[in-house]
Amino acid sequence: MDFSTLFIIIIGSIFVNNFVIHRFLGLCPYIGVSKKMDSALGMGMAVIFVMTMASTITWLIYTFFLNEATSIFGLDLTFLRTITFILSIAVLVQFVEMVIKKAAPELYKALGIYLPLITTNCAVLGVSLLNINENYNFIESIVNGAAAGVGFTLVLVLMAGIRERLEYSKVPRSMKGMPISFIIAGCMALAFLGFTGMKF
């Protein structure tokens, strides 16, 4: 196992190719759940778990059932990839939702509608498809899924921290709410752009 490759995947998924800041996936929970730190952290932990498990399960499904070269059926079923991945993610999210509802009812109420929205969170589907498109092996897929979840949580928590402080700041009335949130998101995207090493 090449640990340098895994390290590059981790740094790339968290900072350089962050799913929210760089790929613009998962913007709905990024804006919607980032009002309070507690709900942002809870959502982040749920997304890390779902992304890691989704990467694991979808890689196994694709490798052993859908890909003609390695399928146990010997059939090319790659055209079923997207629908199969969505169904797998939906099952995982239902499991996470039941666990959070039982273990942390307050967090469940705080997350509200955004917890079921993980099912349709394009970042979760995106990481599963990216693992296949980049030809990652099993370990690399799991690492990429976990790192992508950590990157998602990082920007979610940063955004929540900034928005909580803005509650006590003098923001012009016309900029309160979504306008200032979008400006912050843009500034954060510019800040993360520094990790790519681009020169203008």
N, C-alpha and C positions, 0 to 999 in steps of 0.2 A: 504494500500500500504506500503510495506516494503522499507523504504528509504535506509537502510543499504545495501540491495541487489542491488538497483540501483546504489549506490555509488561504490560498488565492480565491477559492470558491467562497469561503466565509467572508473575507474582507470585501470581495466583489459584491456579494449579495447584500451585505449590511450597509456599506458606504457608497460604493461606486455605482452599482446597478440596482439601487434600492427600488423596490417595486412601486412605492408611492411617489417618491421624488423624481426618479429617473424614467420609470416605465409608465407612470400615471395610472396605475391599477390600484383599486381599493380606495378610491377617493371618497366614496360615500361614508364609510365609517371613520375615515381620517378627519373629515369635517364634522360629522354628526356626533361622534363619541368623544371628541377631544375637548369638551367643555370642562370636565372635571377630571382630576388626576386619578381618582379611584376607579372610575368607570373605564378610563383609557388604559390603565394598567391591567384591569380585569379582561378587557377586550383583547389586549395584546397577548396575554397569557393564553387565552382561548385560541387566538389565531396561530400562535407558535405551535400549540398542540395539534391543531387541525392541519396546518401546513406540513408538519413533520409526518403525521400519520397519512395524510393524503399522498405525499411524495412516496412513502413506502408502499402503500396499497396500489396506487396507480402504476408504479413501476412494475410491480409483480404482475398485475393484470395485463399490462401491455406486453411484457416480456413472455409470459407463459400462456396467454390466451389470444392476444390480438396480432402480434408480430409473426408473420409467416415463417421467418427463419428460425424462430425459437419456440413457436407455439406447440403445445402438446397435441393440438388437433391438426397441425400442418396446414391450416387455412389462413389466408390473408384477410384478417378482420379489422385492419387498421382504420377503415372507414367508420367503425363504431367507437373510435377512441374518445371523441368529445363527449358523447352521450354517456358512455360508460364512466368516464371520469366525473362527470356531473353527478351521476347517481351515487357513486362512491363517496363523494364529498358531502352530499346531502345526508347520507346515512351517518357519517362521522359527526356532522354538525348536530344532528338530532341526539346523538349519544352525549356530546358535550353539553347540549342544552339541558338534558335530563340530569346530568351530574351537577351542573351549576345550580339548577333549580332546587336540588335536594341539599347540596352542601353549603351553598351561599345564597339564600333567598334575597338578601339585600342587593347583592351584586346582580342577580338575575333581574330584579326590578330596575336597577340603575341602567343596565344595558338595554332593556326594553326590546324594541323592534330590531335593533342592530345585531342582536345575537342570531336570530334566524337568517339575517341578511348575509351572514358568513357563507351560507349555502350558495348564494349568488354572487359572492365576492369574487370578482374576476382575478384578484391576486392569487387566490388559492388555486383556481383552475390554471392560471398563468404559470405558476411554479411547476405544476404537474406536467404541463405541455412543454415547458422549457427543459425539464429534465430529459424528456424524450428527444427533443430537437437538438440538444447539445450532446447527445449520446453519453450521458452520465451513467456510470455503473451504479449498482445498488447502494453502496456506501456514499458515493458522491451525491446521489439523489436525496438521500436522507439528510446529509450535511447541508445541501443547498436549500432544502425545505425548511430546516431548523433555522438556518442563517437568514433566510428571507423573512421568516416570522420574527426574528430578533430585530431585523431592520425595520419591519413594519411597526413593531412595538416601540422602537427607539423614536421614530418620527412622531408617532401618536402621543407618546409621553412628553416629548419636547413641545409639541403643539399644545397639549393640555396645560403644561406649566406656564407657557407664555400667555395663553388665554385666561388662566386663573389670575395672573398678575394684571392683565388688562382690565379686569373687573374693578380694580382700585385705581386705574389710571384715568386721566382726563382725555377721553377720546371724543373727537367731534361727533355730534349727534348723527350726522349723515354717514359716518364711517362705522358706527357701532354694529355689532353682529357679524353678518356674513362678509361685508366689504373688507373690514380689517382682518378677518380670518383669511381671506384670499390673498391679501397683501402679505401677511405673515407666511403663508404657504409658498408664495413666490420668492420671498427673501430666503426661506429655508432651502428651497430648490437651488438657488444661486449659491448658498453656503456649501451645500453638498456637492455642487459642481466642482469645487476645489479639489475633491478627492480624485477626480478623473485625470488631473494633470493637464487639462486643456490650457492652451495659451492663445490669447486673443490679440 
